[in-house]
Amino acid sequence: MSAATASSWLKSQRKSDLVAIAEKSGLEDYDSLKKADLESALDTHLRANRTSLAKESSLTKFYDRLDTPGSPVKRDTSTALVTLGEEIKKPKPRRQTRGRSDFETDHSDPETDLNSVTAIATRTPARALAFAQQLPLPPSPAVLVDKIDQQTASIRASTASLWRSTGIPEAGEDLREKLSSTASIETLFLLLEVWGLQGPVLPMKSLTLIPASEMLGTPALPGHMPDFFVLLDPKFWETSTLWFTTSIFVPLLLAYFCNLSMKAKHGKTKGVKVGATEGQIDPLIFNISKGLLTWLIYGKRYTAGGWIGQEAVNKLESAFPGGHRGVMIGSGVGALTSLYEAVLKK
């Protein structure tokens, strides 16, 4: 019983305490041992080296339990009280007269019953303990949290690498850089005007009929394409030339010769010549001149001595998104953008 008591003291210790005992007692090759194997190895080692290790203060309890004779197992007080209470509450049955045959039938071997109960009580905890020791449980919750963080970081890194490999982030950044300029904003407004001119100036013509498909469940659809025969009509060239002149050619011409930004750059560089492609067009002058021409021709119906036909003016006025006011709003946005860009470059 004393050996079991000493071994139970080792089992009640944590593995870190067992490692400290192994270091103090001089046990070798204990790093790779599990807790159960370390307990067994320490028990054998401490018994074999009792004469040299008995003076260690950390091993006093082990040797005291080794020398103390075992005491019977104490019954749990709470369990005893509950059992006693149940016995008191349980009503006593009436006394019945039993025959001799009943005593012979109820007679059983007490040793057999005791052995079976002991076997059941000792077999089940041992199996449960062995099963629990085989489970790969983490040593502490902190280690489990670290493992989860590592897996999360790995998944995040692989997802980011996959997203970069598609080339979408680089294409988005390139598009963003190209659109972040005054010229890009002016180009977008010009494309909006072209989209509005497509219907009145170059209308679509139905050339064929796409048959219905029973398999896809689609109805018959007409096939449209631009009517390029309009290019032979002089009115098409009159309308398109008027739009090109008022929205692109004349504003570009004025922005080239009335270039305030180039003058400012010459002043900063003190006579140093500016590059051939840098600052040739002043975006502020371009938008101001375009807005004034639109207001004068489409708003005030200026004909320039009969050179501008009113039929073309009316067609463009109805084709512009928002009329001539929509074009003037686009010019105003371009002018504000050019001013903001100039302030940022300061």
C-alpha positions as CSV (number, residue, x, y, z in Angstrom):
1,M,0.0,0.0,0.0
2,S,2.9,2.4,0.7
3,A,4.3,1.9,-2.8
4,A,1.0,2.8,-4.3
5,T,0.7,5.8,-2.0
6,A,4.2,7.1,-3.2
7,S,3.3,6.4,-6.8
8,S,0.0,8.3,-6.4
9,W,2.0,11.3,-5.1
10,L,4.0,11.3,-8.4
11,K,0.8,11.0,-10.4
12,S,-0.7,14.0,-8.6
13,Q,2.2,16.2,-9.8
14,R,2.2,18.2,-13.0
15,K,4.6,17.2,-15.8
16,S,6.6,20.4,-15.2
17,D,7.0,19.4,-11.6
18,L,8.1,15.9,-12.6
19,V,10.7,17.4,-15.0
20,A,12.0,19.5,-12.1
21,I,12.2,16.5,-9.9
22,A,14.0,14.5,-12.6
23,E,16.6,17.3,-13.0
24,K,17.2,17.5,-9.2
25,S,17.4,13.7,-8.8
26,G,19.8,13.2,-11.8
27,L,17.4,11.1,-13.9
28,E,18.8,10.7,-17.5
29,D,17.0,10.6,-20.9
30,Y,13.7,11.9,-19.6
31,D,13.1,14.6,-22.2
32,S,11.2,12.3,-24.7
33,L,9.1,10.5,-22.0
34,K,5.4,11.0,-21.6
35,K,3.9,11.9,-18.2
36,A,3.0,8.3,-17.4
37,D,6.4,6.9,-18.4
38,L,8.1,9.7,-16.5
39,E,6.2,8.8,-13.4
40,S,7.2,5.2,-13.6
41,A,10.9,6.1,-14.3
42,L,11.0,8.5,-11.4
43,D,9.4,6.0,-9.1
44,T,12.1,3.4,-9.9
45,H,14.9,5.9,-9.8
46,L,13.9,7.5,-6.5
47,R,13.5,4.1,-4.8
48,A,16.9,2.9,-6.1
49,N,18.7,6.1,-5.0
50,R,16.9,6.6,-1.7
51,T,20.1,6.9,0.4
52,S,21.4,9.8,-1.6
53,L,18.1,11.6,-2.3
54,A,16.3,11.3,1.0
55,K,17.7,14.6,2.2
56,E,16.2,16.6,-0.7
57,S,13.4,18.8,0.6
58,S,11.3,18.4,-2.6
59,L,11.3,14.6,-2.2
60,T,10.3,14.5,1.5
61,K,6.6,13.8,0.8
62,F,7.5,11.0,-1.5
63,Y,9.7,9.2,1.0
64,D,7.3,9.9,3.9
65,R,4.5,8.2,1.9
66,L,6.8,5.4,1.1
67,D,7.5,4.8,4.8
68,T,3.9,5.3,6.0
69,P,1.7,2.2,5.9
70,G,-1.4,2.6,3.7
71,S,-4.7,3.5,5.2
72,P,-8.0,2.2,4.0
73,V,-9.8,4.3,1.4
74,K,-12.1,6.8,3.0
75,R,-15.6,6.9,1.8
76,D,-16.8,10.2,0.5
77,T,-18.7,12.0,3.3
78,S,-21.3,13.5,1.0
79,T,-22.0,10.1,-0.6
80,A,-22.4,8.5,2.9
81,L,-24.8,11.2,4.0
82,V,-26.9,10.9,0.9
83,T,-27.0,7.1,1.3
84,L,-27.9,7.4,5.0
85,G,-30.7,9.8,4.1
86,E,-32.1,7.5,1.5
87,E,-32.1,4.6,4.0
88,I,-33.9,6.7,6.6
89,K,-36.6,7.8,4.0
90,K,-37.0,4.4,2.6
91,P,-40.1,2.7,4.2
92,K,-39.6,-0.6,5.9
93,P,-41.3,-3.5,4.2
94,R,-43.6,-5.8,6.0
95,R,-42.0,-8.9,7.5
96,Q,-42.8,-11.9,5.4
97,T,-42.3,-15.4,6.3
98,R,-39.9,-17.1,3.9
99,G,-39.3,-20.7,3.4
100,R,-36.2,-22.7,3.5
101,S,-36.0,-22.9,-0.3
102,D,-36.0,-19.1,-0.6
103,F,-32.9,-18.9,1.6
104,E,-31.1,-21.5,-0.5
105,T,-32.0,-19.7,-3.7
106,D,-30.8,-16.3,-2.5
107,H,-27.6,-17.6,-1.1
108,S,-24.6,-16.5,-3.2
109,D,-20.9,-16.5,-2.9
110,P,-19.8,-13.1,-1.4
111,E,-16.2,-13.5,-2.7
112,T,-17.5,-13.9,-6.2
113,D,-19.6,-10.8,-6.0
114,L,-16.8,-8.8,-4.4
115,N,-14.4,-9.8,-7.2
116,S,-16.8,-8.9,-10.0
117,V,-17.6,-5.5,-8.5
118,T,-13.8,-4.8,-8.0
119,A,-13.1,-5.9,-11.6
120,I,-15.8,-3.5,-13.0
121,A,-14.6,-0.6,-10.8
122,T,-10.9,-1.0,-11.8
123,R,-11.3,-2.0,-15.4
124,T,-13.4,0.9,-16.7
125,P,-11.2,3.8,-15.3
126,A,-8.0,2.2,-16.7
127,R,-9.5,1.9,-20.2
128,A,-10.7,5.5,-20.1
129,L,-7.3,6.7,-18.9
130,A,-5.5,4.8,-21.6
131,F,-7.9,6.1,-24.3
132,A,-7.4,9.7,-23.0
133,Q,-3.6,9.3,-23.1
134,Q,-3.8,8.3,-26.8
135,L,-5.7,11.4,-27.8
136,P,-3.4,14.1,-29.4
137,L,-4.5,16.9,-27.1
138,P,-2.6,20.2,-27.0
139,P,-0.6,20.8,-23.8
140,S,-2.4,24.1,-23.2
141,P,-5.1,26.4,-24.7
142,A,-2.4,29.0,-25.6
143,V,-0.8,26.4,-28.0
144,L,-4.2,25.7,-29.6
145,V,-4.8,29.5,-30.1
146,D,-1.3,29.8,-31.7
147,K,-2.0,26.9,-34.0
148,I,-5.3,28.6,-35.1
149,D,-3.6,31.9,-35.7
150,Q,-0.9,30.2,-37.8
151,Q,-3.5,28.4,-39.9
152,T,-5.5,31.7,-40.4
153,A,-2.3,33.6,-41.4
154,S,-1.4,30.8,-43.9
155,I,-4.9,30.9,-45.5
156,R,-4.8,34.7,-45.7
157,A,-1.4,34.7,-47.3
158,S,-2.4,32.0,-49.9
159,T,-5.6,33.9,-50.7
160,A,-3.7,37.1,-51.2
161,S,-1.1,35.4,-53.4
162,L,-3.9,33.8,-55.5
163,W,-5.6,37.2,-55.9
164,R,-2.3,38.9,-57.0
165,S,-1.6,36.1,-59.5
166,T,-4.8,37.0,-61.4
167,G,-3.4,40.4,-62.3
168,I,-6.6,42.2,-61.4
169,P,-5.0,44.4,-58.7
170,E,-2.3,45.6,-61.1
171,A,-4.8,46.3,-63.8
172,G,-7.0,48.2,-61.4
173,E,-4.1,50.3,-60.2
174,D,-3.1,51.0,-63.8
175,L,-6.7,52.0,-64.7
176,R,-6.9,54.2,-61.6
177,E,-3.7,56.0,-62.5
178,K,-4.8,56.6,-66.1
179,L,-8.2,58.0,-65.0
180,S,-6.7,60.2,-62.3
181,S,-6.1,63.2,-64.6
182,T,-7.9,66.1,-66.2
183,A,-7.4,64.7,-69.7
184,S,-9.1,61.5,-68.7
185,I,-12.1,63.3,-67.3
186,E,-12.5,65.5,-70.4
187,T,-12.2,62.3,-72.6
188,L,-15.1,60.7,-70.6
189,F,-17.3,63.7,-71.3
190,L,-16.4,63.7,-75.0
191,L,-17.3,60.0,-75.1
192,L,-20.6,60.8,-73.5
193,E,-21.3,63.3,-76.2
194,V,-20.4,60.8,-78.9
195,W,-22.8,58.3,-77.4
196,G,-25.6,60.9,-77.5
197,L,-24.8,61.8,-81.2
198,Q,-24.9,58.2,-82.3
199,G,-28.7,58.0,-82.6
200,P,-29.5,61.2,-84.5
201,V,-26.3,61.4,-86.6
202,L,-25.5,57.8,-87.3
203,P,-28.7,55.8,-86.7
204,M,-29.0,52.1,-86.4
205,K,-30.7,50.1,-89.2
206,S,-32.4,46.7,-89.0
207,L,-30.7,44.4,-91.5
208,T,-31.8,40.9,-90.5
209,L,-33.9,39.0,-88.0
210,I,-32.3,36.5,-85.6
211,P,-34.7,33.5,-85.5
212,A,-36.2,32.4,-82.2
213,S,-34.7,29.4,-80.4
214,E,-36.9,26.9,-78.7
215,M,-33.9,25.3,-76.9
216,L,-32.8,28.6,-75.4
217,G,-36.3,30.0,-75.1
218,T,-35.4,33.3,-76.8
219,P,-37.8,35.1,-79.1
220,A,-37.0,36.4,-82.6
221,L,-34.6,39.4,-82.3
222,P,-33.9,42.0,-85.0
223,G,-30.2,42.5,-85.9
224,H,-29.2,46.1,-86.0
225,M,-26.0,47.8,-87.2
226,P,-25.1,51.4,-88.1
227,D,-26.5,52.8,-91.4
228,F,-23.2,53.7,-93.1
229,F,-25.1,55.0,-96.2
230,V,-25.6,58.2,-94.1
231,L,-22.0,59.0,-94.8
232,L,-23.0,59.9,-98.3
233,D,-25.4,62.5,-97.1
234,P,-24.0,66.1,-96.8
235,K,-26.1,66.8,-93.7
236,F,-24.2,64.1,-91.8
237,W,-20.9,65.9,-92.5
238,E,-22.4,69.2,-91.7
239,T,-23.6,68.0,-88.3
240,S,-20.5,66.0,-87.4
241,T,-18.1,68.9,-88.5
242,L,-20.0,71.4,-86.4
243,W,-19.7,69.2,-83.3
244,F,-16.0,68.5,-83.9
245,T,-15.3,72.2,-84.4
246,T,-17.1,73.4,-81.3
247,S,-16.2,70.6,-78.9
248,I,-12.6,69.6,-80.0
249,F,-10.8,71.7,-82.7
250,V,-11.4,75.3,-81.7
251,P,-11.0,74.6,-77.9
252,L,-7.7,72.7,-78.6
253,L,-6.5,75.6,-80.8
254,L,-7.2,78.2,-78.2
255,A,-5.7,76.1,-75.4
256,Y,-2.5,75.6,-77.4
257,F,-1.8,79.3,-78.1
258,C,-3.3,80.7,-74.9
259,N,-1.3,78.4,-72.6
260,L,-1.0,79.9,-69.2
261,S,0.5,76.7,-67.6
262,M,3.4,76.8,-70.0
263,K,4.1,80.4,-69.1
264,A,4.1,79.6,-65.4
265,K,6.6,76.7,-66.0
266,H,8.9,79.0,-68.0
267,G,8.8,81.4,-65.1
268,K,9.7,78.7,-62.6
269,T,12.6,77.3,-64.7
270,K,14.0,80.8,-65.5
271,G,14.2,80.5,-69.2
272,V,14.8,76.8,-69.4
273,K,12.9,75.3,-72.3
274,V,10.0,73.0,-71.4
275,G,9.8,69.6,-73.0
276,A,8.1,69.1,-76.4
277,T,5.3,67.1,-75.0
278,E,4.9,68.8,-71.6
279,G,2.3,71.6,-71.1
280,Q,1.4,72.1,-74.8
281,I,-2.4,72.2,-74.0
282,D,-3.8,74.2,-71.2
283,P,-6.8,72.2,-69.8
284,L,-8.4,75.3,-68.2
285,I,-8.4,77.3,-71.4
286,F,-9.8,74.2,-73.3
287,N,-12.8,73.8,-71.0
288,I,-13.5,77.6,-70.8
289,S,-13.4,78.0,-74.6
290,K,-15.5,74.9,-75.1
291,G,-18.2,76.1,-72.6
292,L,-18.3,79.6,-74.2
293,L,-18.6,78.2,-77.8
294,T,-21.4,75.9,-76.7
295,W,-23.3,78.7,-75.0
296,L,-22.9,81.0,-77.9
297,I,-23.8,78.6,-80.8
298,Y,-26.3,76.3,-79.2
299,G,-27.7,78.6,-76.6
300,K,-27.8,81.9,-78.4
301,R,-28.1,80.5,-81.9
302,Y,-25.1,82.3,-83.3
303,T,-24.8,81.6,-87.0
304,A,-21.4,83.3,-87.8
305,G,-22.8,85.1,-90.7
306,G,-24.8,82.2,-92.1
307,W,-22.0,79.7,-92.0
308,I,-23.6,77.6,-89.3
309,G,-26.9,75.9,-90.3
310,Q,-29.7,75.9,-87.8
311,E,-30.8,72.4,-88.8
312,A,-27.4,71.0,-87.7
313,V,-27.6,73.1,-84.5
314,N,-31.1,71.8,-83.7
315,K,-30.0,68.2,-84.3
316,L,-27.0,68.5,-82.0
317,E,-29.0,70.3,-79.4
318,S,-31.4,67.4,-79.2
319,A,-28.6,64.8,-79.4
320,F,-26.5,66.1,-76.5
321,P,-27.3,64.4,-73.1
322,G,-29.0,67.3,-71.3
323,G,-28.8,69.6,-74.3
324,H,-26.2,72.3,-74.6
325,R,-26.4,72.8,-70.8
326,G,-25.1,69.2,-70.3
327,V,-22.0,70.1,-72.4
328,M,-21.5,73.3,-70.4
329,I,-21.7,71.3,-67.2
330,G,-19.0,69.0,-68.5
331,S,-16.8,71.9,-69.4
332,G,-17.3,73.4,-65.9
333,V,-16.3,70.1,-64.3
334,G,-13.2,69.9,-66.5
335,A,-12.2,73.5,-65.6
336,L,-12.6,72.8,-61.8
337,T,-10.6,69.6,-62.2
338,S,-7.8,71.4,-64.0
339,L,-7.7,74.1,-61.2
340,Y,-7.6,71.4,-58.5
341,E,-4.8,69.5,-60.3
342,A,-2.8,72.7,-60.7
343,V,-3.2,73.4,-56.9
344,L,-1.9,69.9,-56.1
345,K,1.1,70.4,-58.3
346,K,2.1,73.5,-56.4
